[in-house]
Amino acid sequence: MTSSKPDNLAAIRLKYSVPARRGGAVEIRGRGGVITGVCGDCVRVKLLGMHRGVPFHPNEITYLSDARQGPMPGTS
């Protein structure tokens, strides 16, 4: 039996009409980062220079790329 992790970002995309995808490049308050997951109704973002993701409301985030394009340069 295979268990797959539900894509909670899909619910965020629908509820807030945002292009949130795991690995997508974003900017928050002038700092770059990468979406790492969700935390309730918040999107968890790993900002440059941080070791862990921090939750932000989906409408606080500027979405720079789609996850299929890969992360923002310099964020890996």
Phi and psi in radians as a Rosetta constraint file:
Dihedral C 1 N 2 CA 2 C 2 CIRCULARHARMONIC -1.793 0.35
Dihedral N 2 CA 2 C 2 N 3 CIRCULARHARMONIC 2.291 0.35
Dihedral C 2 N 3 CA 3 C 3 CIRCULARHARMONIC -1.868 0.35
Dihedral N 3 CA 3 C 3 N 4 CIRCULARHARMONIC 2.205 0.35
Dihedral C 3 N 4 CA 4 C 4 CIRCULARHARMONIC -1.921 0.35
Dihedral N 4 CA 4 C 4 N 5 CIRCULARHARMONIC 2.528 0.35
Dihedral C 4 N 5 CA 5 C 5 CIRCULARHARMONIC -1.337 0.35
Dihedral N 5 CA 5 C 5 N 6 CIRCULARHARMONIC 2.238 0.35
Dihedral C 5 N 6 CA 6 C 6 CIRCULARHARMONIC -1.164 0.35
Dihedral N 6 CA 6 C 6 N 7 CIRCULARHARMONIC 2.558 0.35
Dihedral C 6 N 7 CA 7 C 7 CIRCULARHARMONIC -1.552 0.35
Dihedral N 7 CA 7 C 7 N 8 CIRCULARHARMONIC 1.520 0.35
Dihedral C 7 N 8 CA 8 C 8 CIRCULARHARMONIC -1.167 0.35
Dihedral N 8 CA 8 C 8 N 9 CIRCULARHARMONIC -0.333 0.35
Dihedral C 8 N 9 CA 9 C 9 CIRCULARHARMONIC -1.161 0.35
Dihedral N 9 CA 9 C 9 N 10 CIRCULARHARMONIC -0.449 0.35
Dihedral C 9 N 10 CA 10 C 10 CIRCULARHARMONIC -1.087 0.35
Dihedral N 10 CA 10 C 10 N 11 CIRCULARHARMONIC -0.704 0.35
Dihedral C 10 N 11 CA 11 C 11 CIRCULARHARMONIC -1.155 0.35
Dihedral N 11 CA 11 C 11 N 12 CIRCULARHARMONIC -0.685 0.35
Dihedral C 11 N 12 CA 12 C 12 CIRCULARHARMONIC -1.108 0.35
Dihedral N 12 CA 12 C 12 N 13 CIRCULARHARMONIC -0.764 0.35
Dihedral C 12 N 13 CA 13 C 13 CIRCULARHARMONIC -1.028 0.35
Dihedral N 13 CA 13 C 13 N 14 CIRCULARHARMONIC -0.762 0.35
Dihedral C 13 N 14 CA 14 C 14 CIRCULARHARMONIC -1.228 0.35
Dihedral N 14 CA 14 C 14 N 15 CIRCULARHARMONIC -0.820 0.35
Dihedral C 14 N 15 CA 15 C 15 CIRCULARHARMONIC -1.149 0.35
Dihedral N 15 CA 15 C 15 N 16 CIRCULARHARMONIC -0.706 0.35
Dihedral C 15 N 16 CA 16 C 16 CIRCULARHARMONIC -1.908 0.35
Dihedral N 16 CA 16 C 16 N 17 CIRCULARHARMONIC -0.010 0.35
Dihedral C 16 N 17 CA 17 C 17 CIRCULARHARMONIC 0.947 0.35
Dihedral N 17 CA 17 C 17 N 18 CIRCULARHARMONIC 0.885 0.35
Dihedral C 17 N 18 CA 18 C 18 CIRCULARHARMONIC -2.146 0.35
Dihedral N 18 CA 18 C 18 N 19 CIRCULARHARMONIC 2.709 0.35
Dihedral C 18 N 19 CA 19 C 19 CIRCULARHARMONIC -1.553 0.35
Dihedral N 19 CA 19 C 19 N 20 CIRCULARHARMONIC 0.717 0.35
Dihedral C 19 N 20 CA 20 C 20 CIRCULARHARMONIC -1.198 0.35
Dihedral N 20 CA 20 C 20 N 21 CIRCULARHARMONIC 2.105 0.35
Dihedral C 20 N 21 CA 21 C 21 CIRCULARHARMONIC -2.441 0.35
Dihedral N 21 CA 21 C 21 N 22 CIRCULARHARMONIC 2.443 0.35
Dihedral C 21 N 22 CA 22 C 22 CIRCULARHARMONIC -0.952 0.35
Dihedral N 22 CA 22 C 22 N 23 CIRCULARHARMONIC 2.233 0.35
Dihedral C 22 N 23 CA 23 C 23 CIRCULARHARMONIC 1.584 0.35
Dihedral N 23 CA 23 C 23 N 24 CIRCULARHARMONIC -0.102 0.35
Dihedral C 23 N 24 CA 24 C 24 CIRCULARHARMONIC -1.236 0.35
Dihedral N 24 CA 24 C 24 N 25 CIRCULARHARMONIC 2.451 0.35
Dihedral C 24 N 25 CA 25 C 25 CIRCULARHARMONIC -1.373 0.35
Dihedral N 25 CA 25 C 25 N 26 CIRCULARHARMONIC 2.396 0.35
Dihedral C 25 N 26 CA 26 C 26 CIRCULARHARMONIC -2.439 0.35
Dihedral N 26 CA 26 C 26 N 27 CIRCULARHARMONIC 2.946 0.35
Dihedral C 26 N 27 CA 27 C 27 CIRCULARHARMONIC -2.350 0.35
Dihedral N 27 CA 27 C 27 N 28 CIRCULARHARMONIC 2.357 0.35
Dihedral C 27 N 28 CA 28 C 28 CIRCULARHARMONIC -2.343 0.35
Dihedral N 28 CA 28 C 28 N 29 CIRCULARHARMONIC 2.090 0.35
Dihedral C 28 N 29 CA 29 C 29 CIRCULARHARMONIC 0.892 0.35
Dihedral N 29 CA 29 C 29 N 30 CIRCULARHARMONIC 0.703 0.35
Dihedral C 29 N 30 CA 30 C 30 CIRCULARHARMONIC 1.457 0.35
Dihedral N 30 CA 30 C 30 N 31 CIRCULARHARMONIC 0.002 0.35
Dihedral C 30 N 31 CA 31 C 31 CIRCULARHARMONIC -1.902 0.35
Dihedral N 31 CA 31 C 31 N 32 CIRCULARHARMONIC 2.402 0.35
Dihedral C 31 N 32 CA 32 C 32 CIRCULARHARMONIC -1.423 0.35
Dihedral N 32 CA 32 C 32 N 33 CIRCULARHARMONIC 2.729 0.35
Dihedral C 32 N 33 CA 33 C 33 CIRCULARHARMONIC -2.950 0.35
Dihedral N 33 CA 33 C 33 N 34 CIRCULARHARMONIC -3.117 0.35
Dihedral C 33 N 34 CA 34 C 34 CIRCULARHARMONIC -2.320 0.35
Dihedral N 34 CA 34 C 34 N 35 CIRCULARHARMONIC 2.382 0.35
Dihedral C 34 N 35 CA 35 C 35 CIRCULARHARMONIC -1.221 0.35
Dihedral N 35 CA 35 C 35 N 36 CIRCULARHARMONIC 2.259 0.35
Dihedral C 35 N 36 CA 36 C 36 CIRCULARHARMONIC -1.990 0.35
Dihedral N 36 CA 36 C 36 N 37 CIRCULARHARMONIC -0.265 0.35
Dihedral C 36 N 37 CA 37 C 37 CIRCULARHARMONIC 2.873 0.35
Dihedral N 37 CA 37 C 37 N 38 CIRCULARHARMONIC -2.708 0.35
Dihedral C 37 N 38 CA 38 C 38 CIRCULARHARMONIC -2.261 0.35
Dihedral N 38 CA 38 C 38 N 39 CIRCULARHARMONIC 2.803 0.35
Dihedral C 38 N 39 CA 39 C 39 CIRCULARHARMONIC -2.536 0.35
Dihedral N 39 CA 39 C 39 N 40 CIRCULARHARMONIC 1.631 0.35
Dihedral C 39 N 40 CA 40 C 40 CIRCULARHARMONIC 1.161 0.35
Dihedral N 40 CA 40 C 40 N 41 CIRCULARHARMONIC -2.166 0.35
Dihedral C 40 N 41 CA 41 C 41 CIRCULARHARMONIC -1.650 0.35
Dihedral N 41 CA 41 C 41 N 42 CIRCULARHARMONIC 0.218 0.35
Dihedral C 41 N 42 CA 42 C 42 CIRCULARHARMONIC -1.883 0.35
Dihedral N 42 CA 42 C 42 N 43 CIRCULARHARMONIC 2.703 0.35
Dihedral C 42 N 43 CA 43 C 43 CIRCULARHARMONIC -1.708 0.35
Dihedral N 43 CA 43 C 43 N 44 CIRCULARHARMONIC 2.243 0.35
Dihedral C 43 N 44 CA 44 C 44 CIRCULARHARMONIC -1.531 0.35
Dihedral N 44 CA 44 C 44 N 45 CIRCULARHARMONIC 2.205 0.35
Dihedral C 44 N 45 CA 45 C 45 CIRCULARHARMONIC -2.195 0.35
Dihedral N 45 CA 45 C 45 N 46 CIRCULARHARMONIC 2.289 0.35
Dihedral C 45 N 46 CA 46 C 46 CIRCULARHARMONIC -1.624 0.35
Dihedral N 46 CA 46 C 46 N 47 CIRCULARHARMONIC 1.888 0.35
Dihedral C 46 N 47 CA 47 C 47 CIRCULARHARMONIC -1.395 0.35
Dihedral N 47 CA 47 C 47 N 48 CIRCULARHARMONIC 2.697 0.35
Dihedral C 47 N 48 CA 48 C 48 CIRCULARHARMONIC -0.957 0.35
Dihedral N 48 CA 48 C 48 N 49 CIRCULARHARMONIC 2.325 0.35
Dihedral C 48 N 49 CA 49 C 49 CIRCULARHARMONIC 1.504 0.35
Dihedral N 49 CA 49 C 49 N 50 CIRCULARHARMONIC -0.084 0.35
Dihedral C 49 N 50 CA 50 C 50 CIRCULARHARMONIC -1.822 0.35
Dihedral N 50 CA 50 C 50 N 51 CIRCULARHARMONIC 2.674 0.35
Dihedral C 50 N 51 CA 51 C 51 CIRCULARHARMONIC -1.609 0.35
Dihedral N 51 CA 51 C 51 N 52 CIRCULARHARMONIC -0.394 0.35
Dihedral C 51 N 52 CA 52 C 52 CIRCULARHARMONIC -2.223 0.35
Dihedral N 52 CA 52 C 52 N 53 CIRCULARHARMONIC 2.753 0.35
Dihedral C 52 N 53 CA 53 C 53 CIRCULARHARMONIC -1.315 0.35
Dihedral N 53 CA 53 C 53 N 54 CIRCULARHARMONIC 2.618 0.35
Dihedral C 53 N 54 CA 54 C 54 CIRCULARHARMONIC -2.122 0.35
Dihedral N 54 CA 54 C 54 N 55 CIRCULARHARMONIC 2.376 0.35
Dihedral C 54 N 55 CA 55 C 55 CIRCULARHARMONIC -1.348 0.35
Dihedral N 55 CA 55 C 55 N 56 CIRCULARHARMONIC 2.385 0.35
Dihedral C 55 N 56 CA 56 C 56 CIRCULARHARMONIC -2.345 0.35
Dihedral N 56 CA 56 C 56 N 57 CIRCULARHARMONIC 2.600 0.35
Dihedral C 56 N 57 CA 57 C 57 CIRCULARHARMONIC -1.155 0.35
Dihedral N 57 CA 57 C 57 N 58 CIRCULARHARMONIC 2.431 0.35
Dihedral C 57 N 58 CA 58 C 58 CIRCULARHARMONIC -0.952 0.35
Dihedral N 58 CA 58 C 58 N 59 CIRCULARHARMONIC -0.512 0.35
Dihedral C 58 N 59 CA 59 C 59 CIRCULARHARMONIC -1.447 0.35
Dihedral N 59 CA 59 C 59 N 60 CIRCULARHARMONIC -0.135 0.35
Dihedral C 59 N 60 CA 60 C 60 CIRCULARHARMONIC -1.444 0.35
Dihedral N 60 CA 60 C 60 N 61 CIRCULARHARMONIC -0.236 0.35
Dihedral C 60 N 61 CA 61 C 61 CIRCULARHARMONIC -1.700 0.35
Dihedral N 61 CA 61 C 61 N 62 CIRCULARHARMONIC 2.440 0.35
Dihedral C 61 N 62 CA 62 C 62 CIRCULARHARMONIC -1.743 0.35
Dihedral N 62 CA 62 C 62 N 63 CIRCULARHARMONIC 2.041 0.35
Dihedral C 62 N 63 CA 63 C 63 CIRCULARHARMONIC -1.524 0.35
Dihedral N 63 CA 63 C 63 N 64 CIRCULARHARMONIC 2.076 0.35
Dihedral C 63 N 64 CA 64 C 64 CIRCULARHARMONIC -1.681 0.35
Dihedral N 64 CA 64 C 64 N 65 CIRCULARHARMONIC -0.500 0.35
Dihedral C 64 N 65 CA 65 C 65 CIRCULARHARMONIC -2.657 0.35
Dihedral N 65 CA 65 C 65 N 66 CIRCULARHARMONIC 2.912 0.35
Dihedral C 65 N 66 CA 66 C 66 CIRCULARHARMONIC -1.594 0.35
Dihedral N 66 CA 66 C 66 N 67 CIRCULARHARMONIC 2.516 0.35
Dihedral C 66 N 67 CA 67 C 67 CIRCULARHARMONIC -1.004 0.35
Dihedral N 67 CA 67 C 67 N 68 CIRCULARHARMONIC -0.501 0.35
Dihedral C 67 N 68 CA 68 C 68 CIRCULARHARMONIC -1.216 0.35
Dihedral N 68 CA 68 C 68 N 69 CIRCULARHARMONIC -0.298 0.35
Dihedral C 68 N 69 CA 69 C 69 CIRCULARHARMONIC -1.523 0.35
Dihedral N 69 CA 69 C 69 N 70 CIRCULARHARMONIC -0.185 0.35
Dihedral C 69 N 70 CA 70 C 70 CIRCULARHARMONIC 1.656 0.35
Dihedral N 70 CA 70 C 70 N 71 CIRCULARHARMONIC 2.920 0.35
Dihedral C 70 N 71 CA 71 C 71 CIRCULARHARMONIC -1.248 0.35
Dihedral N 71 CA 71 C 71 N 72 CIRCULARHARMONIC 2.849 0.35
Dihedral C 71 N 72 CA 72 C 72 CIRCULARHARMONIC -1.090 0.35
Dihedral N 72 CA 72 C 72 N 73 CIRCULARHARMONIC 2.424 0.35
Dihedral C 72 N 73 CA 73 C 73 CIRCULARHARMONIC -0.947 0.35
Dihedral N 73 CA 73 C 73 N 74 CIRCULARHARMONIC 2.403 0.35
Dihedral C 73 N 74 CA 74 C 74 CIRCULARHARMONIC 1.506 0.35
Dihedral N 74 CA 74 C 74 N 75 CIRCULARHARMONIC 0.050 0.35
Dihedral C 74 N 75 CA 75 C 75 CIRCULARHARMONIC -1.801 0.35
Dihedral N 75 CA 75 C 75 N 76 CIRCULARHARMONIC -0.094 0.35
